[in-house]
């Protein structure tokens, strides 16, 4: 049975008729508010029916998941926040520190399992990434803890000075950020066999979350000996929960994920001469912007504003980092190299549930085919849908 075709208004190629071009991902029919075709602002490349600028942490932090699994992870994030609030209200410092440090990293490890990362990468690569993050995080805290403590004590007696601001607000955070991104750089230098942007995001985010979890546990370890119930003011516990358990890991995942996506990004042969460095440059620029966010947080902490203002600043900049991550992953999915096209073969789209031609983008929902794991793509291409034939078939 032949598939109806239409000429894409952007890439000028005959593609299967549908809502989206299966080759470049653009709408076959222009829509109001769509923005430039190279951006496709109304449709996020990893989730159907989501605006690119929609504040959706689930599809941004867990882009490989289909919709049915994304709902469970949305609940997981809600449970994480609720647990942080509960332990804050109960004044349980040990439980609060544990959940703040390990909550999002553990959820991300579950995402690795659900998205077939252990099959796609193998355990050794992921274990190496996590081990590098943990080792660098612990080493960084042991190296800088004495300096930070001494600086804090001097600050209480002598007040703020520009030298302390430069050291504590810029130099130390910059060193920590560079070490946080080191696992992604090291794994990339080992020349992984695959080059997909979401693979790079996964490696970068995992290394950054491991670094943040290890450094948070090491930094807050003394709170495990302060007793079962904390005597700190409720406001201090709330600020600690919001910064350590939400803002810092989200910002770290965004920074590491963007660096990883930029390192793994590769353009298709058909676009090698079409502004070859633009998308990679945008990804690196977004990653640099997230690093600037991290440095801004260091300056805010060193300036010692009111606790609620500090919490609000951390959460606001975490939202900015998450938005930059979302746009960066979207651009990478739209413009990276894709699998071999087999437009005459059917493929089940895990995001919208339609059987569509096997192309770089789903013609029905516009989600990139590479927004699912290699294991999933291989299985669905092995077990392709078969059209029923029989007396009742029209």
Rosetta blueprint (number, residue, H / E / L):
1 X L
2 X L
3 X L
4 X L
5 X E
6 X E
7 X E
8 X L
9 X L
10 X L
11 X L
12 X L
13 X L
14 X E
15 X E
16 X E
17 X L
18 X L
19 X L
20 X E
21 X L
22 X L
23 X L
24 X L
25 X L
26 X L
27 X E
28 X L
29 X L
30 X L
31 X L
32 X L
33 X L
34 X L
35 X L
36 X L
37 X L
38 X L
39 X L
40 X L
41 X L
42 X L
43 X L
44 X L
45 X L
46 X L
47 X L
48 X L
49 X L
50 X L
51 X L
52 X L
53 X L
54 X L
55 X L
56 X L
57 X H
58 X H
59 X H
60 X H
61 X H
62 X L
63 X L
64 X L
65 X L
66 X L
67 X H
68 X H
69 X H
70 X H
71 X H
72 X H
73 X H
74 X H
75 X H
76 X H
77 X H
78 X H
79 X H
80 X H
81 X H
82 X H
83 X H
84 X H
85 X H
86 X H
87 X H
88 X H
89 X H
90 X L
91 X L
92 X L
93 X H
94 X H
95 X H
96 X H
97 X H
98 X H
99 X H
100 X H
101 X H
102 X H
103 X H
104 X H
105 X H
106 X H
107 X H
108 X H
109 X H
110 X H
111 X H
112 X H
113 X H
114 X H
115 X L
116 X L
117 X H
118 X H
119 X H
120 X H
121 X L
122 X L
123 X H
124 X H
125 X H
126 X H
127 X H
128 X H
129 X H
130 X H
131 X H
132 X H
133 X H
134 X H
135 X H
136 X H
137 X H
138 X H
139 X H
140 X H
141 X H
142 X H
143 X H
144 X H
145 X H
146 X H
147 X H
148 X H
149 X H
150 X H
151 X H
152 X H
153 X H
154 X H
155 X H
156 X H
157 X H
158 X H
159 X L
160 X L
161 X L
162 X H
163 X H
164 X H
165 X H
166 X H
167 X H
168 X H
169 X H
170 X H
171 X H
172 X H
173 X H
174 X H
175 X H
176 X H
177 X H
178 X H
179 X H
180 X H
181 X H
182 X H
183 X H
184 X H
185 X H
186 X H
187 X H
188 X H
189 X H
190 X L
191 X L
192 X L
193 X L
194 X L
195 X L
196 X L
197 X H
198 X H
199 X H
200 X H
201 X H
202 X H
203 X H
204 X H
205 X H
206 X H
207 X H
208 X H
209 X H
210 X H
211 X H
212 X H
213 X H
214 X H
215 X H
216 X H
217 X H
218 X H
219 X H
220 X H
221 X H
222 X H
223 X H
224 X H
225 X H
226 X L
227 X L
228 X L
229 X L
230 X L
231 X L
232 X L
233 X L
234 X H
235 X H
236 X H
237 X H
238 X H
239 X H
240 X H
241 X H
242 X H
243 X H
244 X H
245 X H
246 X H
247 X H
248 X H
249 X H
250 X H
251 X H
252 X H
253 X H
254 X H
255 X H
256 X H
257 X H
258 X H
259 X H
260 X H
261 X H
262 X H
263 X H
264 X H
265 X L
266 X L
267 X E
268 X L
269 X H
270 X H
271 X H
272 X L
273 X L
274 X L
275 X L
276 X L
277 X L
278 X H
279 X H
280 X H
281 X H
282 X H
283 X H
284 X H
285 X H
286 X H
287 X H
288 X H
289 X H
290 X H
291 X H
292 X H
293 X H
294 X H
295 X H
296 X H
297 X H
298 X H
299 X H
300 X H
301 X H
302 X H
303 X H
304 X L
305 X L
306 X L
307 X H
308 X H
309 X H
310 X H
311 X H
312 X H
313 X H
314 X H
315 X H
316 X H
317 X H
318 X H
319 X H
320 X H
321 X H
322 X H
323 X H
324 X H
325 X H
326 X H
327 X H
328 X H
329 X H
330 X H
331 X H
332 X H
333 X H
334 X H
335 X H
336 X E
337 X L
338 X L
339 X L
340 X L
341 X L
342 X E
343 X E
344 X E
345 X E
346 X E
347 X E
348 X E
349 X L
350 X L
351 X L
352 X L
353 X L
354 X L
355 X E
356 X E
357 X E
358 X E
359 X L
360 X L
361 X E
362 X L
363 X L
364 X L
365 X L
366 X L
367 X L
368 X E
369 X H
370 X H
371 X H
372 X L
373 X L
374 X H
375 X H
376 X H
377 X H
378 X H
379 X H
380 X H
381 X H
382 X H
383 X L
384 X L
385 X L
386 X L
387 X L
388 X L
389 X L
390 X L
391 X L
392 X L
393 X L
394 X L
